[in-house]
Amino acid sequence: MKLSDLPAGSLCRIKELQFDPTLKRKLLEMGLIPGQIVEVIQVSPFGGPVKIKIKGYCLAVRKSDAEKIIVEECNGK
């Protein structure tokens, strides 16, 4: 499942980042590491960014990038 598919309030675990090596490295440095728990805070309408909370801070991810972040729902675990 893609991060972009989840509604606000969902908890998920990052499984995979499907980016080119340069962008993937930047996202890893920001804490988007496989295995990390992510909370979807807000999904903007009309293709706007997805606001997430990871490691205690909020981050906005473009919808096109959220489609390349593969996650699994974790039901708060």
mmCIF file of the N, C-alpha and C atoms, coordinates in Angstrom:
data_MODEL
# 
_entry.id   MODEL 
# 
loop_
_atom_site.group_PDB 
_atom_site.id 
_atom_site.type_symbol 
_atom_site.label_atom_id 
_atom_site.label_alt_id 
_atom_site.label_comp_id 
_atom_site.label_asym_id 
_atom_site.label_entity_id 
_atom_site.label_seq_id 
_atom_site.pdbx_PDB_ins_code 
_atom_site.Cartn_x 
_atom_site.Cartn_y 
_atom_site.Cartn_z 
_atom_site.occupancy 
_atom_site.B_iso_or_equiv 
_atom_site.pdbx_formal_charge 
_atom_site.auth_seq_id 
_atom_site.auth_comp_id 
_atom_site.auth_asym_id 
_atom_site.auth_atom_id 
_atom_site.pdbx_PDB_model_num 
ATOM 1   N N  . MET A 1 1  ? 0.842  -1.163 0.000  1.00 0.00 ? 1  MET A N  1 
ATOM 2   C CA . MET A 1 1  ? 0.000  0.000  0.000  1.00 0.00 ? 1  MET A CA 1 
ATOM 3   C C  . MET A 1 1  ? 0.895  1.237  0.000  1.00 0.00 ? 1  MET A C  1 
ATOM 4   N N  . LYS A 1 2  ? 0.387  2.302  -0.594 1.00 0.00 ? 2  LYS A N  1 
ATOM 5   C CA . LYS A 1 2  ? 1.144  3.549  -0.691 1.00 0.00 ? 2  LYS A CA 1 
ATOM 6   C C  . LYS A 1 2  ? 0.722  4.508  0.421  1.00 0.00 ? 2  LYS A C  1 
ATOM 7   N N  . LEU A 1 3  ? 1.653  5.333  0.866  1.00 0.00 ? 3  LEU A N  1 
ATOM 8   C CA . LEU A 1 3  ? 1.352  6.347  1.882  1.00 0.00 ? 3  LEU A CA 1 
ATOM 9   C C  . LEU A 1 3  ? 0.227  7.263  1.410  1.00 0.00 ? 3  LEU A C  1 
ATOM 10  N N  . SER A 1 4  ? 0.186  7.540  0.133  1.00 0.00 ? 4  SER A N  1 
ATOM 11  C CA . SER A 1 4  ? -0.837 8.435  -0.418 1.00 0.00 ? 4  SER A CA 1 
ATOM 12  C C  . SER A 1 4  ? -2.247 7.842  -0.336 1.00 0.00 ? 4  SER A C  1 
ATOM 13  N N  . ASP A 1 5  ? -2.373 6.534  -0.126 1.00 0.00 ? 5  ASP A N  1 
ATOM 14  C CA . ASP A 1 5  ? -3.681 5.865  -0.060 1.00 0.00 ? 5  ASP A CA 1 
ATOM 15  C C  . ASP A 1 5  ? -4.338 5.974  1.315  1.00 0.00 ? 5  ASP A C  1 
ATOM 16  N N  . LEU A 1 6  ? -3.590 6.358  2.334  1.00 0.00 ? 6  LEU A N  1 
ATOM 17  C CA . LEU A 1 6  ? -4.110 6.335  3.701  1.00 0.00 ? 6  LEU A CA 1 
ATOM 18  C C  . LEU A 1 6  ? -4.828 7.633  4.073  1.00 0.00 ? 6  LEU A C  1 
ATOM 19  N N  . PRO A 1 7  ? -5.893 7.528  4.858  1.00 0.00 ? 7  PRO A N  1 
ATOM 20  C CA . PRO A 1 7  ? -6.591 8.724  5.319  1.00 0.00 ? 7  PRO A CA 1 
ATOM 21  C C  . PRO A 1 7  ? -5.905 9.316  6.555  1.00 0.00 ? 7  PRO A C  1 
ATOM 22  N N  . ALA A 1 8  ? -6.255 10.546 6.879  1.00 0.00 ? 8  ALA A N  1 
ATOM 23  C CA . ALA A 1 8  ? -5.727 11.194 8.087  1.00 0.00 ? 8  ALA A CA 1 
ATOM 24  C C  . ALA A 1 8  ? -6.091 10.355 9.310  1.00 0.00 ? 8  ALA A C  1 
ATOM 25  N N  . GLY A 1 9  ? -5.161 10.274 10.255 1.00 0.00 ? 9  GLY A N  1 
ATOM 26  C CA . GLY A 1 9  ? -5.365 9.503  11.475 1.00 0.00 ? 9  GLY A CA 1 
ATOM 27  C C  . GLY A 1 9  ? -4.802 8.094  11.411 1.00 0.00 ? 9  GLY A C  1 
ATOM 28  N N  . SER A 1 10 ? -4.352 7.672  10.245 1.00 0.00 ? 10 SER A N  1 
ATOM 29  C CA . SER A 1 10 ? -3.810 6.323  10.088 1.00 0.00 ? 10 SER A CA 1 
ATOM 30  C C  . SER A 1 10 ? -2.390 6.224  10.636 1.00 0.00 ? 10 SER A C  1 
ATOM 31  N N  . LEU A 1 11 ? -2.060 5.071  11.184 1.00 0.00 ? 11 LEU A N  1 
ATOM 32  C CA . LEU A 1 11 ? -0.696 4.748  11.581 1.00 0.00 ? 11 LEU A CA 1 
ATOM 33  C C  . LEU A 1 11 ? -0.189 3.666  10.645 1.00 0.00 ? 11 LEU A C  1 
ATOM 34  N N  . CYS A 1 12 ? 1.070  3.808  10.225 1.00 0.00 ? 12 CYS A N  1 
ATOM 35  C CA . CYS A 1 12 ? 1.643  2.814  9.324  1.00 0.00 ? 12 CYS A CA 1 
ATOM 36  C C  . CYS A 1 12 ? 3.142  2.698  9.577  1.00 0.00 ? 12 CYS A C  1 
ATOM 37  N N  . ARG A 1 13 ? 3.713  1.655  9.001  1.00 0.00 ? 13 ARG A N  1 
ATOM 38  C CA . ARG A 1 13 ? 5.151  1.408  9.107  1.00 0.00 ? 13 ARG A CA 1 
ATOM 39  C C  . ARG A 1 13 ? 5.723  1.466  7.691  1.00 0.00 ? 13 ARG A C  1 
ATOM 40  N N  . ILE A 1 14 ? 6.813  2.188  7.521  1.00 0.00 ? 14 ILE A N  1 
ATOM 41  C CA . ILE A 1 14 ? 7.455  2.298  6.216  1.00 0.00 ? 14 ILE A CA 1 
ATOM 42  C C  . ILE A 1 14 ? 8.083  0.957  5.856  1.00 0.00 ? 14 ILE A C  1 
ATOM 43  N N  . LYS A 1 15 ? 7.789  0.491  4.646  1.00 0.00 ? 15 LYS A N  1 
ATOM 44  C CA . LYS A 1 15 ? 8.369  -0.759 4.156  1.00 0.00 ? 15 LYS A CA 1 
ATOM 45  C C  . LYS A 1 15 ? 9.475  -0.496 3.139  1.00 0.00 ? 15 LYS A C  1 
ATOM 46  N N  . GLU A 1 16 ? 9.231  0.472  2.247  1.00 0.00 ? 16 GLU A N  1 
ATOM 47  C CA . GLU A 1 16 ? 10.168 0.682  1.144  1.00 0.00 ? 16 GLU A CA 1 
ATOM 48  C C  . GLU A 1 16 ? 10.037 2.091  0.586  1.00 0.00 ? 16 GLU A C  1 
ATOM 49  N N  . LEU A 1 17 ? 11.151 2.659  0.139  1.00 0.00 ? 17 LEU A N  1 
ATOM 50  C CA . LEU A 1 17 ? 11.159 3.952  -0.548 1.00 0.00 ? 17 LEU A CA 1 
ATOM 51  C C  . LEU A 1 17 ? 11.561 3.689  -1.999 1.00 0.00 ? 17 LEU A C  1 
ATOM 52  N N  . GLN A 1 18 ? 10.700 4.039  -2.937 1.00 0.00 ? 18 GLN A N  1 
ATOM 53  C CA . GLN A 1 18 ? 10.945 3.763  -4.350 1.00 0.00 ? 18 GLN A CA 1 
ATOM 54  C C  . GLN A 1 18 ? 11.358 5.037  -5.080 1.00 0.00 ? 18 GLN A C  1 
ATOM 55  N N  . PHE A 1 19 ? 12.543 5.536  -4.734 1.00 0.00 ? 19 PHE A N  1 
ATOM 56  C CA . PHE A 1 19 ? 13.061 6.785  -5.295 1.00 0.00 ? 19 PHE A CA 1 
ATOM 57  C C  . PHE A 1 19 ? 14.420 6.549  -5.928 1.00 0.00 ? 19 PHE A C  1 
ATOM 58  N N  . ASP A 1 20 ? 14.856 7.531  -6.724 1.00 0.00 ? 20 ASP A N  1 
ATOM 59  C CA . ASP A 1 20 ? 16.219 7.491  -7.237 1.00 0.00 ? 20 ASP A CA 1 
ATOM 60  C C  . ASP A 1 20 ? 17.167 7.673  -6.045 1.00 0.00 ? 20 ASP A C  1 
ATOM 61  N N  . PRO A 1 21 ? 18.414 7.223  -6.145 1.00 0.00 ? 21 PRO A N  1 
ATOM 62  C CA . PRO A 1 21 ? 19.326 7.238  -4.987 1.00 0.00 ? 21 PRO A CA 1 
ATOM 63  C C  . PRO A 1 21 ? 19.527 8.600  -4.324 1.00 0.00 ? 21 PRO A C  1 
ATOM 64  N N  . THR A 1 22 ? 19.554 9.685  -5.093 1.00 0.00 ? 22 THR A N  1 
ATOM 65  C CA . THR A 1 22 ? 19.782 11.006 -4.508 1.00 0.00 ? 22 THR A CA 1 
ATOM 66  C C  . THR A 1 22 ? 18.627 11.425 -3.606 1.00 0.00 ? 22 THR A C  1 
ATOM 67  N N  . LEU A 1 23 ? 17.401 11.327 -4.093 1.00 0.00 ? 23 LEU A N  1 
ATOM 68  C CA . LEU A 1 23 ? 16.237 11.712 -3.298 1.00 0.00 ? 23 LEU A CA 1 
ATOM 69  C C  . LEU A 1 23 ? 16.018 10.732 -2.145 1.00 0.00 ? 23 LEU A C  1 
ATOM 70  N N  . LYS A 1 24 ? 16.281 9.467  -2.392 1.00 0.00 ? 24 LYS A N  1 
ATOM 71  C CA . LYS A 1 24 ? 16.128 8.462  -1.334 1.00 0.00 ? 24 LYS A CA 1 
ATOM 72  C C  . LYS A 1 24 ? 17.047 8.782  -0.156 1.00 0.00 ? 24 LYS A C  1 
ATOM 73  N N  . ARG A 1 25 ? 18.253 9.192  -0.441 1.00 0.00 ? 25 ARG A N  1 
ATOM 74  C CA . ARG A 1 25 ? 19.198 9.539  0.622  1.00 0.00 ? 25 ARG A CA 1 
ATOM 75  C C  . ARG A 1 25 ? 18.696 10.721 1.453  1.00 0.00 ? 25 ARG A C  1 
ATOM 76  N N  . LYS A 1 26 ? 18.149 11.738 0.783  1.00 0.00 ? 26 LYS A N  1 
ATOM 77  C CA . LYS A 1 26 ? 17.624 12.907 1.498  1.00 0.00 ? 26 LYS A CA 1 
ATOM 78  C C  . LYS A 1 26 ? 16.470 12.510 2.413  1.00 0.00 ? 26 LYS A C  1 
ATOM 79  N N  . LEU A 1 27 ? 15.589 11.651 1.912  1.00 0.00 ? 27 LEU A N  1 
ATOM 80  C CA . LEU A 1 27 ? 14.454 11.211 2.724  1.00 0.00 ? 27 LEU A CA 1 
ATOM 81  C C  . LEU A 1 27 ? 14.920 10.361 3.910  1.00 0.00 ? 27 LEU A C  1 
ATOM 82  N N  . LEU A 1 28 ? 15.909 9.530  3.694  1.00 0.00 ? 28 LEU A N  1 
ATOM 83  C CA . LEU A 1 28 ? 16.467 8.730  4.792  1.00 0.00 ? 28 LEU A CA 1 
ATOM 84  C C  . LEU A 1 28 ? 17.061 9.640  5.860  1.00 0.00 ? 28 LEU A C  1 
ATOM 85  N N  . GLU A 1 29 ? 17.742 10.706 5.441  1.00 0.00 ? 29 GLU A N  1 
ATOM 86  C CA . GLU A 1 29 ? 18.325 11.663 6.387  1.00 0.00 ? 29 GLU A CA 1 
ATOM 87  C C  . GLU A 1 29 ? 17.256 12.401 7.183  1.00 0.00 ? 29 GLU A C  1 
ATOM 88  N N  . MET A 1 30 ? 16.048 12.539 6.610  1.00 0.00 ? 30 MET A N  1 
ATOM 89  C CA . MET A 1 30 ? 14.944 13.201 7.312  1.00 0.00 ? 30 MET A CA 1 
ATOM 90  C C  . MET A 1 30 ? 14.184 12.236 8.216  1.00 0.00 ? 30 MET A C  1 
ATOM 91  N N  . GLY A 1 31 ? 14.600 10.987 8.251  1.00 0.00 ? 31 GLY A N  1 
ATOM 92  C CA . GLY A 1 31 ? 13.979 10.032 9.162  1.00 0.00 ? 31 GLY A CA 1 
ATOM 93  C C  . GLY A 1 31 ? 13.007 9.064  8.528  1.00 0.00 ? 31 GLY A C  1 
ATOM 94  N N  . LEU A 1 32 ? 12.797 9.152  7.225  1.00 0.00 ? 32 LEU A N  1 
ATOM 95  C CA . LEU A 1 32 ? 11.903 8.212  6.542  1.00 0.00 ? 32 LEU A CA 1 
ATOM 96  C C  . LEU A 1 32 ? 12.667 6.916  6.272  1.00 0.00 ? 32 LEU A C  1 
ATOM 97  N N  . ILE A 1 33 ? 12.807 6.130  7.304  1.00 0.00 ? 33 ILE A N  1 
ATOM 98  C CA . ILE A 1 33 ? 13.609 4.909  7.275  1.00 0.00 ? 33 ILE A CA 1 
ATOM 99  C C  . ILE A 1 33 ? 12.674 3.711  7.350  1.00 0.00 ? 33 ILE A C  1 
ATOM 100 N N  . PRO A 1 34 ? 12.884 2.691  6.511  1.00 0.00 ? 34 PRO A N  1 
ATOM 101 C CA . PRO A 1 34 ? 12.056 1.486  6.620  1.00 0.00 ? 34 PRO A CA 1 
ATOM 102 C C  . PRO A 1 34 ? 12.027 0.972  8.064  1.00 0.00 ? 34 PRO A C  1 
ATOM 103 N N  . GLY A 1 35 ? 10.816 0.653  8.519  1.00 0.00 ? 35 GLY A N  1 
ATOM 104 C CA . GLY A 1 35 ? 10.612 0.192  9.882  1.00 0.00 ? 35 GLY A CA 1 
ATOM 105 C C  . GLY A 1 35 ? 10.067 1.259  10.810 1.00 0.00 ? 35 GLY A C  1 
ATOM 106 N N  . GLN A 1 36 ? 10.197 2.533  10.443 1.00 0.00 ? 36 GLN A N  1 
ATOM 107 C CA . GLN A 1 36 ? 9.704  3.636  11.277 1.00 0.00 ? 36 GLN A CA 1 
ATOM 108 C C  . GLN A 1 36 ? 8.181  3.733  11.200 1.00 0.00 ? 36 GLN A C  1 
ATOM 109 N N  . ILE A 1 37 ? 7.575  4.102  12.319 1.00 0.00 ? 37 ILE A N  1 
ATOM 110 C CA . ILE A 1 37 ? 6.132  4.312  12.390 1.00 0.00 ? 37 ILE A CA 1 
ATOM 111 C C  . ILE A 1 37 ? 5.823  5.744  11.972 1.00 0.00 ? 37 ILE A C  1 
ATOM 112 N N  . VAL A 1 38 ? 4.815  5.900  11.126 1.00 0.00 ? 38 VAL A N  1 
ATOM 113 C CA . VAL A 1 38 ? 4.403  7.196  10.601 1.00 0.00 ? 38 VAL A CA 1 
ATOM 114 C C  . VAL A 1 38 ? 2.913  7.378  10.899 1.00 0.00 ? 38 VAL A C  1 
ATOM 115 N N  . GLU A 1 39 ? 2.548  8.582  11.328 1.00 0.00 ? 39 GLU A N  1 
ATOM 116 C CA . GLU A 1 39 ? 1.141  8.915  11.506 1.00 0.00 ? 39 GLU A CA 1 
ATOM 117 C C  . GLU A 1 39 ? 0.753  9.918  10.426 1.00 0.00 ? 39 GLU A C  1 
ATOM 118 N N  . VAL A 1 40 ? -0.319 9.640  9.715  1.00 0.00 ? 40 VAL A N  1 
ATOM 119 C CA . VAL A 1 40 ? -0.825 10.568 8.702  1.00 0.00 ? 40 VAL A CA 1 
ATOM 120 C C  . VAL A 1 40 ? -1.658 11.610 9.435  1.00 0.00 ? 40 VAL A C  1 
ATOM 121 N N  . ILE A 1 41 ? -1.220 12.854 9.394  1.00 0.00 ? 41 ILE A N  1 
ATOM 122 C CA . ILE A 1 41 ? -1.878 13.954 10.101 1.00 0.00 ? 41 ILE A CA 1 
ATOM 123 C C  . ILE A 1 41 ? -2.960 14.590 9.234  1.00 0.00 ? 41 ILE A C  1 
ATOM 124 N N  . GLN A 1 42 ? -2.625 14.870 7.975  1.00 0.00 ? 42 GLN A N  1 
ATOM 125 C CA . GLN A 1 42 ? -3.556 15.568 7.099  1.00 0.00 ? 42 GLN A CA 1 
ATOM 126 C C  . GLN A 1 42 ? -3.284 15.179 5.655  1.00 0.00 ? 42 GLN A C  1 
ATOM 127 N N  . VAL A 1 43 ? -4.355 15.000 4.900  1.00 0.00 ? 43 VAL A N  1 
ATOM 128 C CA . VAL A 1 43 ? -4.246 14.762 3.463  1.00 0.00 ? 43 VAL A CA 1 
ATOM 129 C C  . VAL A 1 43 ? -4.913 15.943 2.781  1.00 0.00 ? 43 VAL A C  1 
ATOM 130 N N  . SER A 1 44 ? -4.126 16.734 2.085  1.00 0.00 ? 44 SER A N  1 
ATOM 131 C CA . SER A 1 44 ? -4.660 17.928 1.436  1.00 0.00 ? 44 SER A CA 1 
ATOM 132 C C  . SER A 1 44 ? -5.467 17.550 0.201  1.00 0.00 ? 44 SER A C  1 
ATOM 133 N N  . PRO A 1 45 ? -6.527 18.295 -0.077 1.00 0.00 ? 45 PRO A N  1 
ATOM 134 C CA . PRO A 1 45 ? -7.350 17.989 -1.261 1.00 0.00 ? 45 PRO A CA 1 
ATOM 135 C C  . PRO A 1 45 ? -6.664 18.407 -2.554 1.00 0.00 ? 45 PRO A C  1 
ATOM 136 N N  . PHE A 1 46 ? -7.188 17.897 -3.649 1.00 0.00 ? 46 PHE A N  1 
ATOM 137 C CA . PHE A 1 46 ? -6.755 18.283 -4.999 1.00 0.00 ? 46 PHE A CA 1 
ATOM 138 C C  . PHE A 1 46 ? -5.276 18.012 -5.263 1.00 0.00 ? 46 PHE A C  1 
ATOM 139 N N  . GLY A 1 47 ? -4.746 16.922 -4.705 1.00 0.00 ? 47 GLY A N  1 
ATOM 140 C CA . GLY A 1 47 ? -3.363 16.538 -4.993 1.00 0.00 ? 47 GLY A CA 1 
ATOM 141 C C  . GLY A 1 47 ? -2.317 17.297 -4.207 1.00 0.00 ? 47 GLY A C  1 
ATOM 142 N N  . GLY A 1 48 ? -2.739 17.960 -3.131 1.00 0.00 ? 48 GLY A N  1 
ATOM 143 C CA . GLY A 1 48 ? -1.789 18.699 -2.294 1.00 0.00 ? 48 GLY A CA 1 
ATOM 144 C C  . GLY A 1 48 ? -0.949 17.752 -1.453 1.00 0.00 ? 48 GLY A C  1 
ATOM 145 N N  . PRO A 1 49 ? -0.092 18.290 -0.622 1.00 0.00 ? 49 PRO A N  1 
ATOM 146 C CA . PRO A 1 49 ? 0.823  17.457 0.162  1.00 0.00 ? 49 PRO A CA 1 
ATOM 147 C C  . PRO A 1 49 ? 0.114  16.646 1.249  1.00 0.00 ? 49 PRO A C  1 
ATOM 148 N N  . VAL A 1 50 ? 0.814  15.609 1.678  1.00 0.00 ? 50 VAL A N  1 
ATOM 149 C CA . VAL A 1 50 ? 0.381  14.761 2.782  1.00 0.00 ? 50 VAL A CA 1 
ATOM 150 C C  . VAL A 1 50 ? 1.237  15.143 3.987  1.00 0.00 ? 50 VAL A C  1 
ATOM 151 N N  . LYS A 1 51 ? 0.588  15.536 5.080  1.00 0.00 ? 51 LYS A N  1 
ATOM 152 C CA . LYS A 1 51 ? 1.313  15.919 6.287  1.00 0.00 ? 51 LYS A CA 1 
ATOM 153 C C  . LYS A 1 51 ? 1.423  14.688 7.179  1.00 0.00 ? 51 LYS A C  1 
ATOM 154 N N  . ILE A 1 52 ? 2.657  14.349 7.574  1.00 0.00 ? 52 ILE A N  1 
ATOM 155 C CA . ILE A 1 52 ? 2.892  13.174 8.405  1.00 0.00 ? 52 ILE A CA 1 
ATOM 156 C C  . ILE A 1 52 ? 3.672  13.555 9.659  1.00 0.00 ? 52 ILE A C  1 
ATOM 157 N N  . LYS A 1 53 ? 3.590  12.696 10.658 1.00 0.00 ? 53 LYS A N  1 
ATOM 158 C CA . LYS A 1 53 ? 4.376  12.863 11.871 1.00 0.00 ? 53 LYS A CA 1 
ATOM 159 C C  . LYS A 1 53 ? 5.261  11.631 12.001 1.00 0.00 ? 53 LYS A C  1 
ATOM 160 N N  . ILE A 1 54 ? 6.554  11.869 12.146 1.00 0.00 ? 54 ILE A N  1 
ATOM 161 C CA . ILE A 1 54 ? 7.521  10.791 12.271 1.00 0.00 ? 54 ILE A CA 1 
ATOM 162 C C  . ILE A 1 54 ? 8.612  11.235 13.241 1.00 0.00 ? 54 ILE A C  1 
ATOM 163 N N  . LYS A 1 55 ? 8.964  10.371 14.157 1.00 0.00 ? 55 LYS A N  1 
ATOM 164 C CA . LYS A 1 55 ? 10.003 10.666 15.152 1.00 0.00 ? 55 LYS A CA 1 
ATOM 165 C C  . LYS A 1 55 ? 9.744  11.968 15.906 1.00 0.00 ? 55 LYS A C  1 
ATOM 166 N N  . GLY A 1 56 ? 8.469  12.291 16.160 1.00 0.00 ? 56 GLY A N  1 
ATOM 167 C CA . GLY A 1 56 ? 8.136  13.459 16.956 1.00 0.00 ? 56 GLY A CA 1 
ATOM 168 C C  . GLY A 1 56 ? 8.080  14.779 16.202 1.00 0.00 ? 56 GLY A C  1 
ATOM 169 N N  . TYR A 1 57 ? 8.265  14.787 14.895 1.00 0.00 ? 57 TYR A N  1 
ATOM 170 C CA . TYR A 1 57 ? 8.141  16.040 14.160 1.00 0.00 ? 57 TYR A CA 1 
ATOM 171 C C  . TYR A 1 57 ? 7.250  15.848 12.936 1.00 0.00 ? 57 TYR A C  1 
ATOM 172 N N  . CYS A 1 58 ? 6.718  16.939 12.432 1.00 0.00 ? 58 CYS A N  1 
ATOM 173 C CA . CYS A 1 58 ? 5.819  16.896 11.277 1.00 0.00 ? 58 CYS A CA 1 
ATOM 174 C C  . CYS A 1 58 ? 6.584  17.216 10.002 1.00 0.00 ? 58 CYS A C  1 
ATOM 175 N N  . LEU A 1 59 ? 6.145  16.593 8.944  1.00 0.00 ? 59 LEU A N  1 
ATOM 176 C CA . LEU A 1 59 ? 6.792  16.738 7.650  1.00 0.00 ? 59 LEU A CA 1 
ATOM 177 C C  . LEU A 1 59 ? 5.714  16.706 6.572  1.00 0.00 ? 59 LEU A C  1 
ATOM 178 N N  . ALA A 1 60 ? 5.791  17.579 5.597  1.00 0.00 ? 60 ALA A N  1 
ATOM 179 C CA . ALA A 1 60 ? 4.867  17.571 4.462  1.00 0.00 ? 60 ALA A CA 1 
ATOM 180 C C  . ALA A 1 60 ? 5.572  16.901 3.288  1.00 0.00 ? 60 ALA A C  1 
ATOM 181 N N  . VAL A 1 61 ? 4.877  15.942 2.689  1.00 0.00 ? 61 VAL A N  1 
ATOM 182 C CA . VAL A 1 61 ? 5.424  15.185 1.564  1.00 0.00 ? 61 VAL A CA 1 
ATOM 183 C C  . VAL A 1 61 ? 4.510  15.399 0.367  1.00 0.00 ? 61 VAL A C  1 
ATOM 184 N N  . ARG A 1 62 ? 5.092  15.750 -0.779 1.00 0.00 ? 62 ARG A N  1 
ATOM 185 C CA . ARG A 1 62 ? 4.282  15.903 -1.988 1.00 0.00 ? 62 ARG A CA 1 
ATOM 186 C C  . ARG A 1 62 ? 3.504  14.622 -2.262 1.00 0.00 ? 62 ARG A C  1 
ATOM 187 N N  . LYS A 1 63 ? 2.304  14.764 -2.788 1.00 0.00 ? 63 LYS A N  1 
ATOM 188 C CA . LYS A 1 63 ? 1.487  13.587 -3.085 1.00 0.00 ? 63 LYS A CA 1 
ATOM 189 C C  . LYS A 1 63 ? 2.215  12.651 -4.047 1.00 0.00 ? 63 LYS A C  1 
ATOM 190 N N  . SER A 1 64 ? 2.916  13.195 -5.027 1.00 0.00 ? 64 SER A N  1 
ATOM 191 C CA . SER A 1 64 ? 3.650  12.365 -5.982 1.00 0.00 ? 64 SER A CA 1 
ATOM 192 C C  . SER A 1 64 ? 4.752  11.568 -5.290 1.00 0.00 ? 64 SER A C  1 
ATOM 193 N N  . ASP A 1 65 ? 5.338  12.139 -4.238 1.00 0.00 ? 65 ASP A N  1 
ATOM 194 C CA . ASP A 1 65 ? 6.352  11.412 -3.475 1.00 0.00 ? 65 ASP A CA 1 
ATOM 195 C C  . ASP A 1 65 ? 5.709  10.407 -2.528 1.00 0.00 ? 65 ASP A C  1 
ATOM 196 N N  . ALA A 1 66 ? 4.558  10.761 -1.958 1.00 0.00 ? 66 ALA A N  1 
ATOM 197 C CA . ALA A 1 66 ? 3.847  9.841  -1.064 1.00 0.00 ? 66 ALA A CA 1 
ATOM 198 C C  . ALA A 1 66 ? 3.434  8.573  -1.799 1.00 0.00 ? 66 ALA A C  1 
ATOM 199 N N  . GLU A 1 67 ? 3.240  8.671  -3.104 1.00 0.00 ? 67 GLU A N  1 
ATOM 200 C CA . GLU A 1 67 ? 2.885  7.498  -3.905 1.00 0.00 ? 67 GLU A CA 1 
ATOM 201 C C  . GLU A 1 67 ? 4.059  6.537  -4.072 1.00 0.00 ? 67 GLU A C  1 
ATOM 202 N N  . LYS A 1 68 ? 5.255  6.993  -3.779 1.00 0.00 ? 68 LYS A N  1 
ATOM 203 C CA . LYS A 1 68 ? 6.452  6.155  -3.911 1.00 0.00 ? 68 LYS A CA 1 
ATOM 204 C C  . LYS A 1 68 ? 6.943  5.625  -2.569 1.00 0.00 ? 68 LYS A C  1 
ATOM 205 N N  . ILE A 1 69 ? 6.189  5.903  -1.489 1.00 0.00 ? 69 ILE A N  1 
ATOM 206 C CA . ILE A 1 69 ? 6.529  5.401  -0.157 1.00 0.00 ? 69 ILE A CA 1 
ATOM 207 C C  . ILE A 1 69 ? 5.578  4.244  0.141  1.00 0.00 ? 69 ILE A C  1 
ATOM 208 N N  . ILE A 1 70 ? 6.123  3.045  0.170  1.00 0.00 ? 70 ILE A N  1 
ATOM 209 C CA . ILE A 1 70 ? 5.329  1.841  0.394  1.00 0.00 ? 70 ILE A CA 1 
ATOM 210 C C  . ILE A 1 70 ? 5.267  1.589  1.902  1.00 0.00 ? 70 ILE A C  1 
ATOM 211 N N  . VAL A 1 71 ? 4.055  1.392  2.409  1.00 0.00 ? 71 VAL A N  1 
ATOM 212 C CA . VAL A 1 71 ? 3.829  1.236  3.854  1.00 0.00 ? 71 VAL A CA 1 
ATOM 213 C C  . VAL A 1 71 ? 2.925  0.038  4.120  1.00 0.00 ? 71 VAL A C  1 
ATOM 214 N N  . GLU A 1 72 ? 2.848  -0.321 5.398  1.00 0.00 ? 72 GLU A N  1 
ATOM 215 C CA . GLU A 1 72 ? 1.863  -1.296 5.855  1.00 0.00 ? 72 GLU A CA 1 
ATOM 216 C C  . GLU A 1 72 ? 1.179  -0.703 7.069  1.00 0.00 ? 72 GLU A C  1 
ATOM 217 N N  . GLU A 1 73 ? -0.139 -0.869 7.165  1.00 0.00 ? 73 GLU A N  1 
ATOM 218 C CA . GLU A 1 73 ? -0.873 -0.372 8.328  1.00 0.00 ? 73 GLU A CA 1 
ATOM 219 C C  . GLU A 1 73 ? -0.419 -1.151 9.552  1.00 0.00 ? 73 GLU A C  1 
ATOM 220 N N  . CYS A 1 74 ? -0.321 -0.470 10.689 1.00 0.00 ? 74 CYS A N  1 
ATOM 221 C CA . CYS A 1 74 ? 0.190  -1.142 11.878 1.00 0.00 ? 74 CYS A CA 1 
ATOM 222 C C  . CYS A 1 74 ? -0.748 -1.066 13.069 1.00 0.00 ? 74 CYS A C  1 
ATOM 223 N N  . ASN A 1 75 ? -1.923 -0.444 12.923 1.00 0.00 ? 75 ASN A N  1 
ATOM 224 C CA . ASN A 1 75 ? -2.931 -0.419 13.978 1.00 0.00 ? 75 ASN A CA 1 
ATOM 225 C C  . ASN A 1 75 ? -2.377 0.007  15.334 1.00 0.00 ? 75 ASN A C  1 
ATOM 226 N N  . GLY A 1 76 ? -1.484 0.987  15.335 1.00 0.00 ? 76 GLY A N  1 
ATOM 227 C CA . GLY A 1 76 ? -0.964 1.526  16.583 1.00 0.00 ? 76 GLY A CA 1 
ATOM 228 C C  . GLY A 1 76 ? 0.150  0.724  17.231 1.00 0.00 ? 76 GLY A C  1 
ATOM 229 N N  . LYS A 1 77 ? 0.647  -0.308 16.581 1.00 0.00 ? 77 LYS A N  1 
ATOM 230 C CA . LYS A 1 77 ? 1.720  -1.140 17.160 1.00 0.00 ? 77 LYS A CA 1 
ATOM 231 C C  . LYS A 1 77 ? 3.064  -0.743 16.621 1.00 0.00 ? 77 LYS A C  1 
# 
